[in-house]
Amino acid sequence: MEPILEVRNITKRYPGVVALDDVSLSFEKGEIHAIMGENGAGKSTLIKIIAGAEAPTQGSIEIGGASYPRMHPMDAKKAGISVIYQEFNLIPSMSVAENLFIGEKVGKSRYLPDFKEMYKRAADFLSELGSNIKPETLVFELSTSQKQLVEIAKAMVQNCKVLIMDEPSAAISVAEVDNMLRIVRELKEKGVTIIYISHRIDEVFGLCDRISILRDGKYVTTGFLKDMTRKDLIRHMVGRELSETYPHTRGEGKELVLSTEDLSGNGDFHIDMNLRAGEILGVAGLVGAGRTELAKMLCGDVRPLSGNIYVKGTKKNFKTVSDALDSGIGLIPEDRKGEGLFMDYSVDWNIPSMCFKRLAKWGIVKQKDAEALTDEYVKALRIKTPSTRQVVRLLSGGNQQKVVVARALAYRADILIFDEPTRGIDVGTKQEIYKLMDALASDGKAIIMITSDMEELLGMSDRIIVLYEGRKTGELLRSEFNQDAVLSYASGYTGD
């Protein structure tokens, strides 16, 4: 079958970094084609070049019989290429219908759209996707999954031939993922080519026809997923065998270091829990169960309405995040870009940023002390960066996550709260995070791990507590771990 889209010998160089090195790929009409690779493999750079957001250093893009040494955004639109990025390209203050038809002529006038026709056509496109979103709704009022549907509808309005989806399931619930996958399959049946970027291996195997793998900016292989095993895929991605998915070298937890008593606030109610040094406590629950809300109370970001928090037997009343940090509690937040990092500052500023007070002598931080601390954690976590002076925004997602972890560890906290520690990062980097967490617990650190990944939850935890609508519904020891039990408690079952 003749390809609908080809990239030929694409190379992209940035100062100090070769993001893509002579990459050639082809995509066929009506296929779902996955692109996978570790963070830093070049996936995001490739889709930006296809979409016209970046210019390649060399190479070309072939589509519709035309060759483009550099694809401009309008070229991509005319060729039928649409992209749904992780960070949606919608205008929050405008209605759904207005977002769908931006740049499109609706009605007879050259200057003003026919709003009646616009709303009708918008409703038709949304209905085709099985959505009940009202066209007049303002985008800022929508949930994440609804915004994603609007992005898909916008691609349909533009009569796209190639739809690129960048980590489409990263921030939505299991039920919402199922609906999104249904829509993707329907688009395939209509002849749309889907380029699907994801770190979720099971999802890719269940959805995609073919897969192409990148590693360190280079093309590795392309194949049919029906001919490939999970082990093959991981080996191609990381260039080595990953023999142990979830390391567990630690013993039982020892000293009680953190406990709550009837803790309420921030949407949670009457939470009793405890955490011991040397253990990983998993916190499970569906979207909206109150997991992150609990973490924010424990780390001092939100003050409880009632109840108590004890650290090593001493009652605490955290008024700020600094109070919690001074008591040894550090948070690795779910939103690394919004809450975990100073995106426009360098690696060697971010990592020691919470430690400046400790590093300072007579109110001055010596540059060599900050650099030594940065170098220690860059090496320990294998952070890939051309220099510690590199701006964090320019790092891959996985390496940004490592900087967040390094920042908390540098403060020497004894109690670490990991909120979705591996969301949006690749399988190889996940292994490094898992080994790091295991090593920290083995060294006596106490870890609370909030995760929506069931395999991660069962594989890494020593104990699990489950929340439902802000209440603790169950607790499981490692010997009792069972997916059905977790899901039952997460659905509100209390065992009464």
Beta strands, then each sheet from edge to edge (+ up, - down):
strand 1: 3-14
strand 2: 17-28
strand 3: 32-36
strand 4: 58-63
strand 5: 66-68
strand 6: 81-84
strand 7: 162-166
strand 8: 193-197
strand 9: 210-215
strand 10: 218-224
strand 11: 256-265
strand 12: 268-276
strand 13: 280-284
strand 14: 306-311
strand 15: 314-316
strand 16: 329-332
strand 17: 415-419
strand 18: 446-450
strand 19: 463-468
strand 20: 471-477
sheet 1: 2+ 1- 4+ 5-
sheet 2: 6+ 7+ 8+ 3+ 9+ 10-
sheet 3: 12+ 11- 14+ 15-
sheet 4: 16+ 17+ 18+ 13+ 19+ 20-
end
